[in-house]
Amino acid sequence: MRVVQPVGLKGSLKWIQRAVARRPDLIQPAGLAEVRWVSPIATDDFAEYRDAAFLDRLGLASHRDALADFWPKRGPQWDALGVAGTAVVLVEAKAHLREFNTPPSQAAEVSRRRIATAFDQVRAALHVTSGADWAEANYQFANRLAHLWWLRDRGVDAHLLFVGFLNDQDMNGPTHASDWHQAFASATEKLGLAAEHGLSPFIHHATPDVTELV
């Protein structure tokens, strides 16, 4: 699904559009080739992508059928997508901590069972032994991790970038990078993951100050 977005006027929608267009250096993951951002961009109506469309946008159309088997429709809608050499970058962006505390899955029963099966695969691969229900607390964080695992399990050099903007006064956002790091550390623990796990090398964090994007 291709989801056209307006020009962002506030919050993470505003800042991720500006970062991609004006200061991509602020969200460049360390250790990767320079990212060529393929969304959100003005010439593409600032569109965001989900389901098979995000694979198409990244040149990964050959994995469409496998994604349909792994996850039901209306999966994660990525705030930005990029290509870095042979790697692909999936982005989740936030401007305030309230955005991070997402509600449980709202999927219907059939879809919820498929999601549970997908989470079981990921949990087993990452050696999670706790009984935490990934479809409840920190569901959005969990489903982003699941898609990262799925791509890498299929041989795609996929990376996940979490962008936590600083000093968004309109949204009363964090002023220190440590606030974002603490939020992710807490979510990781709640999911029953070790601080360092099998996906850790492929998860990146950026905490750009919005004053550099004004």
Phi, psi and omega per residue, in radians:
M1 nan 2.279 3.060
R2 -1.763 2.116 -3.047
V3 -1.994 1.825 3.131
V4 -1.170 2.394 -3.133
Q5 -2.073 2.629 3.029
P6 -1.290 2.939 2.966
V7 -1.088 2.190 -3.081
G8 -1.161 2.279 3.140
L9 -1.891 -0.249 3.116
K10 -2.806 2.880 3.035
G11 1.126 -2.817 -3.041
S12 -1.112 -0.531 3.102
L13 -1.059 -0.803 3.115
K14 -1.078 -0.848 -2.970
W15 -1.320 -0.607 3.136
I16 -1.237 -0.625 3.067
Q17 -1.086 -0.749 -3.137
R18 -1.204 -0.691 -3.138
A19 -1.095 -0.775 3.132
V20 -1.104 -0.733 -3.057
A21 -1.395 -0.662 -2.945
R22 -1.938 -0.655 -3.044
R23 -2.401 1.090 3.121
P24 -1.064 -0.358 3.100
D25 -1.078 -0.487 -3.108
L26 -1.250 -0.325 -3.115
I27 -2.131 0.346 3.119
Q28 -1.341 2.047 3.119
P29 -1.165 2.348 3.117
A30 -1.106 2.447 3.060
G31 1.514 -0.086 3.114
L32 -1.865 2.733 3.004
A33 -1.069 2.821 -3.138
E34 -0.994 2.255 -3.067
V35 -1.382 2.322 2.962
R36 -1.747 1.918 -3.051
W37 -1.405 2.241 -3.133
V38 -1.888 -0.081 2.961
S39 -2.901 2.611 -0.100
P40 -1.506 2.364 3.138
I41 -2.324 2.593 -3.029
A42 -1.055 -0.683 -3.099
T43 -1.239 -0.130 3.096
D44 -2.045 0.482 3.117
D45 1.055 0.492 -3.124
F46 0.921 0.523 -3.061
A47 -1.125 2.564 2.970
E48 -1.962 2.760 -2.983
Y49 -2.247 2.593 3.094
R50 -2.551 2.960 3.115
D51 0.926 -2.539 -3.047
A52 -1.079 -0.448 -3.101
A53 -1.119 -0.563 3.125
F54 -1.219 -0.570 3.062
L55 -1.166 -0.772 3.107
D56 -1.004 -0.762 -3.086
R57 -1.115 -0.504 -3.126
L58 -1.660 0.081 -3.118
G59 1.317 0.484 -3.076
L60 -2.048 0.590 -3.053
A61 -1.052 -0.416 -3.126
S62 -1.140 -0.226 -3.117
H63 -1.741 0.125 -3.065
R64 -1.023 -0.863 -3.086
D65 -1.116 -0.675 -3.131
A66 -1.165 -0.626 3.103
L67 -1.132 -0.698 3.125
A68 -1.087 -0.544 3.088
D69 -1.308 -0.572 -3.050
F70 -1.414 -0.713 -2.965
W71 -2.441 2.461 3.121
P72 -1.248 2.960 3.107
K73 -1.082 2.799 -3.088
R74 1.184 0.785 3.032
G75 -1.360 -2.904 -3.088
P76 -0.939 2.385 3.011
Q77 -1.785 1.978 -2.976
W78 -1.414 2.309 -3.117
D79 -1.210 -0.484 3.074
A80 -2.761 2.686 3.106
L81 -2.376 2.451 3.140
G82 -2.552 2.857 3.094
V83 -2.145 2.251 -3.121
A84 -2.204 1.588 -3.035
G85 1.145 -2.097 3.102
T86 -1.631 0.009 -3.125
A87 -1.701 2.754 3.018
V88 -2.095 2.620 -3.072
V89 -2.185 2.199 3.088
L90 -1.893 2.357 -3.010
V91 -2.137 2.370 2.933
E92 -2.097 2.140 -3.063
A93 -2.055 2.501 3.121
K94 -2.408 2.602 3.085
A95 -1.978 -0.257 3.106
H96 -2.649 2.744 -3.002
L97 -1.163 -0.458 3.139
R98 -1.090 -0.535 3.101
E99 -1.124 -0.487 -3.072
F100 -1.297 -0.515 -3.104
N101 -1.502 1.324 -3.040
T102 -1.411 2.700 3.134
P103 -1.290 2.926 3.079
P104 -1.097 2.935 3.084
S105 -1.005 2.382 3.092
Q106 -1.820 0.245 -3.077
A107 -1.139 2.620 3.039
A108 -1.174 2.927 -2.979
E109 -1.016 -0.794 -3.117
V110 -1.077 -0.809 3.127
S111 -1.144 -0.647 -3.126
R112 -1.109 -0.636 3.107
R113 -1.157 -0.674 3.109
R114 -1.161 -0.685 3.101
I115 -1.120 -0.726 3.118
A116 -1.077 -0.685 3.102
T117 -1.123 -0.733 3.110
A118 -1.096 -0.798 3.121
F119 -1.071 -0.656 3.113
D120 -1.053 -0.710 3.104
Q121 -1.084 -0.786 -3.107
V122 -1.168 -0.784 -3.132
R123 -1.053 -0.729 3.128
A124 -1.125 -0.750 -3.121
A125 -1.137 -0.554 -3.113
L126 -1.691 0.132 3.061
H127 1.050 0.736 3.079
V128 -1.489 2.173 -3.106
T129 -1.962 -0.136 -3.138
S130 -1.265 2.872 -3.141
G131 -1.626 0.277 -3.107
A132 -1.030 2.329 3.113
D133 -1.553 1.897 -3.050
W134 -1.223 -0.250 3.104
A135 -1.500 -0.033 -3.132
E136 -1.846 -1.713 -3.118
A137 -1.183 2.394 3.094
N138 1.004 0.664 -3.097
Y139 -1.046 -0.753 -3.109
Q140 -1.104 -0.779 3.089
F141 -1.013 -0.775 -3.112
A142 -1.130 -0.727 -3.086
N143 -1.284 -0.458 3.015
R144 -1.177 -0.744 3.082
L145 -1.072 -0.705 -3.125
A146 -1.070 -0.724 3.137
H147 -1.227 -0.606 3.036
L148 -1.071 -0.828 3.140
W149 -1.054 -0.785 -3.091
W150 -1.050 -0.797 3.131
L151 -1.095 -0.792 -3.114
R152 -1.184 -0.619 3.092
D153 -1.101 -0.448 3.113
R154 -1.607 0.150 3.049
G155 1.568 0.142 3.115
V156 -1.527 2.325 3.099
D157 -1.382 1.351 -3.059
A158 -1.705 2.542 3.102
H159 -2.333 2.577 -3.125
L160 -2.019 2.168 -3.126
L161 -1.998 2.100 3.039
F162 -1.739 2.110 3.137
V163 -1.871 2.061 3.095
G164 -2.011 1.829 -3.080
F165 -1.263 2.590 -3.141
L166 -1.954 2.596 2.986
N167 1.136 0.582 2.982
D168 -1.449 1.643 -3.041
Q169 -1.184 -0.566 3.136
D170 -1.091 -0.587 -3.114
M171 -1.755 0.088 -3.094
N172 0.950 0.821 -3.086
G173 -1.404 2.940 -3.140
P174 -1.031 2.649 3.094
T175 -1.884 -0.174 -3.107
H176 -2.255 2.424 3.122
A177 -1.015 -0.543 -3.117
S178 -1.053 -0.496 3.107
D179 -1.112 -0.738 3.106
W180 -1.199 -0.760 -3.131
H181 -1.056 -0.697 3.128
Q182 -1.134 -0.707 -3.139
A183 -1.092 -0.745 3.141
F184 -1.230 -0.657 3.112
A185 -1.101 -0.715 3.128
S186 -1.139 -0.762 3.135
A187 -1.121 -0.708 3.117
T188 -1.041 -0.763 3.134
E189 -1.146 -0.718 -3.116
K190 -1.122 -0.516 3.098
L191 -1.382 -0.074 -3.141
G192 1.454 0.259 3.138
L193 -1.547 2.576 2.999
A194 -1.211 2.756 3.126
A195 -0.991 -0.638 3.027
E196 -2.086 2.130 -3.094
H197 -2.367 -3.051 -3.003
G198 -1.086 -0.438 3.137
L199 -1.641 -0.169 -3.030
S200 -0.917 -0.729 -3.119
P201 -1.114 -0.253 -3.048
F202 -1.934 0.175 3.088
I203 -1.917 2.227 -3.087
H204 -2.133 2.717 3.113
H205 -2.289 2.446 3.028
A206 -2.334 2.424 -3.127
T207 -2.263 1.191 -3.121
P208 -1.232 2.543 3.100
D209 -1.508 2.212 -3.076
V210 -1.154 -0.322 3.097
T211 -1.108 -0.354 3.091
E212 -1.497 -0.021 -3.128
L213 -2.045 0.014 -3.114
V214 -1.255 nan nan
